[in-house]
């Protein structure tokens, strides 16, 4: 089972100065609607062929997000199954971030 983090807990960690690695697995057109800053982007469908781009994070924590948390949960499970040490799903995705942290983000 994939571990999850809430948007408010992630924001607390970021505000405390903790360096977090964020991975957005949404489609490119979704990035034009809204996105979080300092985020790597690999669409879920491309993750199996592009996971080597994340090799530097293999032993670290990757926090994965999408729109609602469904695709990112699948992506996190894929990363764990592929030998990554820690892949955590942002519960509720960017929608939860908009609801709980930054209401200026456009919801779609």
N, C-alpha and C positions, 0 to 999 in steps of 0.2 A: 504494500500500500504506500502511496506517495504522501509524503509529509506536506503540510500546508502552512502558510503564513497569512495572517490577515493584513489588509492594507494598512490599518493603524499600527500594527506591530512593525511592519516593514518601514513605515514612515518614522517611527521612534528610533529604529536602528540607524536610519539614514541621518536623522537629526542629531544623533549622538556621534556622528562622524565615522560610523562604521562603513568601511568600503564593501559594497555589495555588488555582485555581478548579476545584472538583469539580462534576461533573454526574452525577447518578444517573438512569438511564433505566429503572429497574424500575417495576413497577406499584405503585399506591398501597398495596395490601394487603401487599406485600413490605416496605414501610417499617416496618410494625408488628412485623416479626420482628427486624430489625436494620438499622442504618444508620450511616453515618459522619457525624460532626458537621460543621457549616458547609458543607453541600452543597445546591446547587440541585437541584430535582427536576422533570424533564419526562419522562413515560413515552415510550418509543421511538415508539409509535404516534401520539403527539401532537406529536412534534418538528417535522414539516413545517409544521404550522399554528401552532406556538409558538416557532419559532426566533428570531423578532424579540425575544423576551424576553432573548436572549443578545447583543444588538447591542453592548452595552458591552464584551463580550469578543471582538469580531470580530477585533481585531488582537493579542489576547493568546493565551495557552495555556489550553485547556480540557482537563481530564483527565476522561474519561468512564468510568463504571463501571456494572456491572449485577451479576447474581449470579455468572456464570462467565466473562464477557468476550465472549460472542458478540453479544449485543444491543448492547453498548457499542461493539464494533468497527464494527457497521453504523451506529450513531449517529455515531461519529467520522468515518466515510467520508462520510456525508450532510453533516455540517458542513463538511468540507473541500471537497466538491463544491459547497456553497452559498457558498463564498468566505471561510470562516473561515480565518485564517492558520495556526492550530495546534490540532489536536484529537488527543489522545493517548489510547489505550485502556489501561485498567488491566488488565494481563495476568492472567487468572484471576479477575478480578472480586473481589467481596466475599468469596468463598470463599478466595481466595489471601490476602486481607488477614487473615482469621481464622486461616489456617494459619501465616502468616509474621510477622504483626505483633501481633494482638490475639485470642488464643484465647477470650476471654470473649464474643465475638460468636457468636450462635447461627447454626449452619449449617443450611441447609434444602435 
